[in-house]
């Protein structure tokens, strides 16, 4: 089995104005992601997804170019089942004039950012191919699923203090969600206003619904500590990304300042970033986005860190269908995995990109038995929304 083609397509899907929301990233008018297609000479096709970063859009053109121009030539003719070796091939650039299978390699200059996201998209597609080649779901390759279905939390929550409770209760009523996440941070103007919204949400939801709050890393350490103290009696299930991902020591300080659990990781790259979070005791829940952090291969390594440090794993799944499926397979098989994120914003990349669906019933998502990732990408969707690298 040999790789015959690798191609990335930047998809930009307009969001209807009435479905757009405003948060710390401003008004979000489009949903952008890079869909990766890996073809084999024997006819199997694997699908992956790469993201330039949370809230990023224009950088998708550069991300697609890295995959198409830099990584594709390295992968052509290789066996797609050699996933770990090919991950290292992309991570360590082979020296010109030497064969991949035994030549010298140079460290990648950019070992974070777009380079790792590009690896992530290809890596997920390779796992999809491996599963299809063996006619088994990816979860079987990862050691077998621990559960047949996983609890999910509804991710959204942008309304103001007068409407946030109604909005989140609507999520619960929609599909039986028993956990919901709302946005806080500089979008509110002050920690006190964010805390008021959390209090309003808790009052409407009652004590039995798990409630999370996500600040997108927008606060200073002092602001995040103040917010955490203000909401200590609101039983937050976790406080997500309290400060910039670049300030892991600051995040550890926030965690020590209150009893509210801290979650983080959606903007981190590779196991090395997550190792630092673990060593600093900066978080209780690790949230790798597999379309950013390095794919399923790196997700397994991050999950091992979570287990070793007695932490929990909840992949960041504000993404399209390939990354959602990959995160679901990972969470369902790992001892640290315990809950799935389910976007309730306008997300055509999750619901319209593929033929299948991931329905939520009684607040849970069933783990499918379909081969590979279990998805069938609609070519017409790629043709309609694909930018093909155009800025």
N, C-alpha and C positions, 0 to 999 in steps of 0.2 A: 504494500500500500504506500503510495507516494502523494505528496502535496502537488497539485497541478496549478492552483491559483489561490492567491490571497488578495482580498479586496475589501476596502473600508469605504462606507458611504456615510457622509454627514447628513443626518436627517434633521430638518427644521420644520416643526409642525406648529402652525399658528393656533393660539388659544383664543376662542371667542371672547370678546371684551367682557361679556357678562360672567364668564367663568374665570377671568383673570383675578389674581389676588396680589396684594401688596404686603411685603414683609421687609426684612432687613436687606434683601436684595433689590428693593424697589418693586415697581409693577413688573410682573413677569408676563410678556406677551407671546412667548413661544416656548415649546418644549424641544430641547436639542439633545441629541446623543449621536454617537457614531456606531453604526451597526457593521460588524465584521463578518465576512463570509470566507470560509476556507473550504476549497474544493479538493477532492482527491481524484486521481486517475481512474479509480474503480467506481466512481459515481456517487460516493458519499459526500454530503455537504454538512459542515458544522457552522453554527451561528454563535457569535459572541457580541459583546457590547463594551465600548470604551467611552469614558467621560473625561472631559478636560478638567473637571472639577465641579464641585457643588455650586450651582448658580452661574456656571460659565456657559457661554454660547459661542462667541466668535472664535475662540481657540479651537473649536472642533475642526476647523479647516486644517489647522496645523497638525492636529492629532491624526486625522485621516491621512495626511501626507506622510507622516512618519511611518505609518503602517504600510502604505502603498509603495513608498519610495525606498525606505530603509530596511524594513523587516521582511517584506515579501520576497526580495531577492535572496535573503538568507535562508528562507524556508522552502523555496521551490525545490522539489525533488527529494525532500526529506520525508521520513516516516512520521505521520502525524501522531502515532501512538507513543512516540518517544517524548512525552510531554515535559518531563523534568529537564531532559537534556536541551530541548528546544527553548525552554524558559531561560536556561543559562546562556544559550547561544544569543538570544536577544539582549539579555542583561549584560553580557560581556562581548563586546564587538570583536569578531575574529580579525586578526592581523591580515592585511592584504597579501594575497599570494599563498596563503596557507589554507588547507582544507579545514572545514568545520570539525570533522570527526577526528581530532587529534592535533590540530595546529595550535599555535599560540593564540591567546586572546588578550585584549586590552580592556581595562575597566571602562565601563561606560562613563562618559564625562557627566552627563545629566542622569543621575541615578534616582531622581525623584521626578515629579511633575509629568509632563506629557509622555516621556519615554516609558515610565512604568504603566501609565494608563493604556498606552498602545500595547504593551505586553499583555496587560489584563484582557483586552478584547480578543487577542489571538488565542490566549491560553484557554479562555472559556469555550471558544469554538473547537479547540482541540479535544477538550473533555467531551463535548457534544459528539464529535466524530468517534471517539473511543467507545462511548456508550452505544452509539448506533452500530458500530462494527461488531459489537458483541450482543446486540439486541437486548440490552439491559438499560435501565435508567441510571443516571449518574449517581444517584444515591447508593446504588449497589456497589459501584466502584469505590465509593468513599467509606465503605465498611458496613453498609446496610442502614436502613432508616431505624431510628429508635422509636418512632411513633408513626401512626398512619395519618394523623392530621396534627397541625400545630396551631396554637392560639395566635391570633393576629391583633395588632392594635391599629385603630384608624388614625391616620396621620393627616392633620390639617390644622384647623383652629386659628384663624386670623381675625375673627370678629372682635369687636370692642367689648367692654365690660358689660354693656347692657344686653348683648346678644350672644356672647361666647357660650354661655350655658346652654342656650337653645341650640346653637350650632353643634356642639359636642353631643348633646342628647340625641340630636338627629342622626348622628353617626351610629350611636348605639341602637337606635330604633331601626336603622336601615338594614343591618345584617347581624344583629345580635352581638355587636362588639362589647366586650367587657373591659376594654382598655382603649384609651384615646390620648392623642398627643396634640398639644397646642403650641403656638409660637409666642415667644416673649423676646425681650431684648431691646435694642435701641429703637426699634419700630414704635415702642410705647413712649419713648421720651425719658423715662426714668424707671428705676427698679420698683418704686412704689406703685406706679401705674400698672406695671406687669403683675405685681403681687395682687393688686385689686382684681385684675382679670382672672388670675388663678383662683382667688377666693370666690368670685362669682361662679366660676366653672364648678368648683367643688360643691358649692351650695346647691346648684341645680342637679348635679350628678349623684349626690349622696355619697355615702362612705364606701360603697362596694365596688365602684368602678375605678380601675387603675387610671391614674392621671399622670401624664408626663408633660414637661415643659422644655422647649428647645430655644436657646438663645443664639444659635448660629455663631457662637464665638465672638459676639459683638461687645461684650462688657469688659470693663477693667476688672482686676481682681477685687478691688474694694466694692464695686457695684455688684458683682456676682455674689460676694459674701453677704452683702446687705440683703439682696433678694432672697438668698437661701434662708437667712434668719427670719425674714418676714413670712415665709411660707412653710416653716417647719411644722406648723400644726395642721397643714393641709394634706398631709400624707401623700406627697409626691412620690410616685414610683421611681422616677429618676429626673434629674436636672441635666439636660443635654448641652454639650458644648458651651459651658459657661463663659470661657474666655478663648482667645485666639489659640488655635492649634499649635502655634509657634511658642506659646508660653505654657509648657507642660508643668514646670515648677509652680507657676501661678495656679494652674488647675488643681494641683495637689494641695495647695494652700486653701483653695475654696473647699475642697473635699474635707479637709481637716476642720474647717470652721463650723460645720453643722452636721446634722444627722441625715441630711438629704443625700441619697445615692447619686453619684455622678456617672454619666455615660459620655463616651467620646469615640472618635475615630473616623468619621465620614470624610475627613480631609487628609487622612494619613496615607503614607505610601510605604509598603513593604513591612515585613515583620520587624525591621529595625526600629521604625517609629513606634510600633506597638510595644516593643520590648522596653523602650524608654518610659512609656506610660506605666507599664507594669512595675518597673524598677522604682519609679518615683511614687508608687501607690497613688496615682492621680485619678483613677477611675474605678468604678465597680462593674461597669458593663462596657465591653469593647464592641465597637460598631464599624467594622470595616465595610467599605463599599467595594465590592469585588470588581467593579468596572473602573475603579480608580487605583486600588491598593495592590494590584498584581494578579488578579484572577483567582480561580479556584485553587491553583497550586499554592499560592501565597496565603490564601484563606485558610488552608489546612494548617499552615505553620502558625498563623495568628491564633487559630483555635487551640493549638497545642499550648501556646503561651497562656491563653485564658484559663485553660485547665490547670496548668502548672502553678499559676498564681491564685487559684481558687476564685476566679472571676467568671462572669457570664458573657455570653456571646449573643448579640442581636444585630445581624447584618443590616447595614443601611440600605434600604430598598426603595428609595425615591428614584426610580429608574425605569428603563424600558423592560420588555419581557425577558430578553436573554439574561440580563443581570439579576432580575427578580428571580427567575428560575434557578440560576446558579446559587444565589443566596439562600433560597429555600432548601435546595438539596444539601447545602453545607449545614445549615442550622438543624435540619432534621436528622443528621447523622452524627453530630458532634455532641459530646457529653456536656459542653458548656452552652450549647444552643438551647433557647427556651421560648423565643417569641419572634414573630415576623412583623415587619412594618408593612402597612397596606395604605398606599396613597389614595386619599379621597379628593385630591385636587384634580383638575382636568388633565388626564394622562393618556393620550392616544397611543403613546409608545408602549404602554402596558396592555391596553385593551383592544387596540385596532391593528397593531403591527402583526399579530399572529392569528392563526385560525382558531386556536384553543382559547380557553379562559381559565382564570384562577378564582372561581367563585368562593365567597365567604358565606358559610352557613353556621349559625349559632356561634359567631365570633371565631371560627376556625377555618383554616385552609387545608384541604385534603392534599396529600403528597401523591402526585400522579405516578403511574407505573409505565408511562410511555418511554420508549428508548431515548437515550441521550438526555438532553435537557427537557424533552417532552414538548417542544414547540415547533410550529410550522410557520415560517415567516411568509407574509404575503408580498410577493414580488411587486404587485401593483402599488403597494404602500411605498416601497423604496423608490419606485419610478416617479411617484407623485411628489414626494417630499424630499428626495435625495438631492443634496447640493453638489455632490461630486467634487468636493474640495473648493467650491466657490466661496469667496468671502462675502 
